[in-house]
């Protein structure tokens, strides 16, 4: 049995035997007292007696009532429903309302009538982003907002600036990501939009590319297949 899971089960029984006397507020206070360096956004009870969910700086942590133990990089699974409760909660806690995204900083691309909406943060040198673009090419009736998010180094930043300064930004982006044609425009225009995008991404804990946001605000980190994109576009109406 996975060590993290067995430890979690042990703690669940231990905490249950102690009794549920703690509240979210007292757990937060205990956590901050013992680990003042851990930023605590929210503390919420889980379905497991004595175990609390802590949302901290974009990351999910689990702890006991007295904050004696921390579970980092763990997933809480409902074995009866066969669902990942950690993923479900992270989807809600990291969501960003679509109208709160800085869409004026994105490169806009309309396919068909463009009635559906999808925004995503992507690095020009991200291999997963290139695969993601190939899947997006098969999807119609969607308005895409591409945020240039060069987080993989100086070359990514240089290419992002070149794309932003191109006469046709969408063509330059598609040429590079889909057709492997590097952008050629001098990146000497006003590229403050890229700086603002990077600042926004760091503030919202967007740590990898691609990271998608659907019309319902749901965040999806990492590339997903075209059929899953279609499903989420339909569900996000």
Secondary structure, 3 states (H helix, E strand, C coil): CCHHHHHHHHHHHHHHHHCCCCCHHHHHHHHHHHCCCCCCCEEEECCCCCEEEEEECCEEEEEECCCCCEEECCCCEECCCCEEHHHHHHHHHCCCCHHHCCHHHCEEEEECCCCEEEEEEECCCCHHHHHHHHHHCCCCCEEEEEEECCCCCHHHHHHHHHHHCCCCHHHHHHHHHCCCCCCCCCCCCCCHHHHHHHHHHHHCCCCCCCEEEECCCCEEECCCCHHHHHHHHHHCC
